[in-house]
Structure formats: structure tokens, C-alpha cells
Amino acid sequence: MPRRFRALLTKELRELLASRSFWLLLLMIGPLVGHAFITAVETYAEASGIAGGPAALSQGLSPLDGILVPTFGAYDLAVTLLFPFVAIRLVAAEKASGAWKLLLQSPASPAAMLLAKALILLAGWLLAWLPGLAALALWKLYGGSLYPPEVVNLLTGHLLRVILAAGIAVAAGAIANGAASAAIATLGFTVGTWALEFIAAGRGGTLQKLASYTPTAALRVFEQGEFRLSAVLVTLAIGIAGFALAANWLHPGRTLRARCAASCVTLLLFTLSVAAASRLRASWDLSENRRNSFSLADDRTLARIREPLRVTVFLAPEDPRLMDLDRNILSKLARILPEVEIVYASHSRAGLFEASGDHYGEIWYELGVRKSMTRSTTEPIVLDNLYQPAQLPSPARAENEFAGHPLPTTPRGAAWFYYVLWPLAITLAAWLHLRNWS
């Protein structure tokens, strides 16, 4: 690593550790993760039949759903509401004080300086991961089960989530006039993605495909145990585009017209990259219980279908059956078949005025000129119905081999670590460092 870049990293690390917002993030992340972990363990224990209570079906007790997703859900909250202030400060403070103009007179390029900021932000966020990693260690100490591919996949999703958030926050800090305006713009972006998801639900087409790459929707893919290449590349593209926009707007020698033109070029390249990445269909089911896949017998049978599949759904977006259909059938078919086109034919959001219609509730599957219809969203019934136009026999399906991992335990020692030891350690470290800094 060149000496100049090491000096940049050292400078950015000092800036990060001098930031009170970063220490506040570390201070708050412990109790947030701790509350999520303790609640998750207690709920999991109740479902496992602790204290002699009735136990749930063991096949439904997965540590991914019961422990990992709720525990690391605290990080999704932190990266939405807390982390942007840390990222914005690294840019907005230098911009407001004029230090950025002085730094531009050094031999380092703006791209190298922003890369140093990105790496230090990433390192700071990995430090904030310590409470979450401690939760994994505690769960193992309690006797819990962890499936390594699920864990790595979930951590990858959260890492991509913070890269995206860092890109948006840095771009906002570079373009806006102040840190407050940048924070409002970043929050506005987040709220806008939530609105996009709500509007696009069940509407199909380009709008719904675009909504599938919002931060929340992309993270949900990893929370379900699926590694989807398109989600990875699109999320990375958003983060990189944010840093590229920041480099453009932080260049003091460019006119406003030149900055706007360069921004348009950056957004055009970003759009082309996203369009290309979204067409990639490669994905892998890394869940222990194969929740994103059909049975092995059905997978082999469906792989013999080479014709494009057209699915016409007469269900309103707020109909619970549509959610079951999307999650249990359509998303799995899209992973296996070469081409799947989904048409949402409902004309209202709730379906209140369509319930008496002749077609409401029907789901049509078309392969070429052959078609079949069912009103069911149950996996075996739908697949048997699909095999009819495909002219394939239904395979013999084996029983679900996932036995589940029940664990009636209590979160011993977790409250002391998250509510006492972690806040005390962070408070002491912040006091010692900020005292020496001042």
C-alpha cells in the first residue's frame, strides 16, 4: 500500500474517532442488538416448549428466522437512522470548514481521498458489528445451531446494505449545502424507497422490478437465505454511483454546468449498469431448509421445461394469497425456468369490488398455446397443475428432510453484556479518546 494512501487512511481514522456521532452509534448499537437478541431467544424458547409449554412444529424452528434475522434487524434500523450522520460528517465537516480545498492541494486525488473515507467507514461499521457477532457466540454457547452458509449470506446482505447507505450519505453530504440538508435528503431517499415498495406491490412490470432493488427489498432476499447475483451488483452499483457523484461535486474547479453534465453521465452509466445487472438470473439457495427451492424431484422435473412461462394472476395486491403465491411459487419458478412473465390482472388494490367477478382468484399458467388454471397457492397443487400444460408427469416427492432446531433456553448473561458491559466500555473508550483529542 502506498505511503500516501496509508497517510490518508490514518487521517480518516482520526476523523472518525473524533466524531461524537460515531461514538453515539457504538453506544446505542449495543442495547439495540441486545434487546433484539434477548427478545428473539425468549420467543424461540417459547416456541420450543420451554417451561413445559406446548412446542411448535420443529420443522418451523429455524435459527435464521428466529434468531439471526431479528438480531441483525437492529443493524438495519441503525444503518437507516444512525449511520448516515456518521458518513455525512466525514464529508460535510471538511466541506464546511474549507479543509477539503486544502486537501485537494495535496498529491492525493479526490478519488483516493473518497476511497479512504469509504474504507474507514466500512471499518467503523465492522467494529459496530461486534455486538452482533457476540450474539452469534452466545447463541452457540446456549447450544444453538448455526448454518454457516446462512450466516455468511446474511452478513453479506447487511454489508451491502451499509455500502449502499454510505454511498447515498456521502453523495448527499457532497451536494447539499450543509449536514442538516444532507441528512434530510438521505432520509428522503429512504422514505422514497418505502413508498416505491408500497406503490409497486402486486402491480408487476418495470415498477415492481425496480422496487425489488430498494434497500429493504434487497436485504429481504438475503434474510430469506438466497444469494441473488443481481441484488449484489445493483446494490454495489448504487453505492459506487454515490461516491462517484460525491467526487464530482467536491471538485472546486468545476462550474455548476460541468458538475451537472458529469452527474448526468454518471447517472446514465449507473442506469445502464443496473439494467444489465437486473437481467442476471443467477441465484443460489443457501438456506438450510431449502425454503427458496422446490423439492429435488420437482426441481429436476421443472428443469425439463424450456418454453417461456406466462402467469396471469387475478388477485389484488392486498390479498394474502398473492403474498403466498409470490413467496412460495413465483419466486421459486423464476430461479429455475428460463423465462417467467407475470401479469397481475387485478384492477383494484384490495379486491373488494372484484370478489364477485368471474375470474377473481384465478391463476393461469401458459406454456405456448397450452394453459391451465387453479385457484390454489399451495405448492404441490400448483406444480401438479403446471405439469399439465408442460405435458410432464408429477414426480414422487419425498418428505421434508429439515428437522428444525428447537432450543428451550434462556438468554443467560446477555443483559449484562449488552446493557452494562458494552455501554461502559464504549463510554470509557470515548472519554479517553476524546479527552486526548481535545
Summary of the structure (lengths in Angstrom):
residues: 438
radius of gyration: 24.9
end to end distance: 30.3
largest distance: 76.3
contacts: 1384
relative contact order: 0.13
helix: 66%
strand: 6%
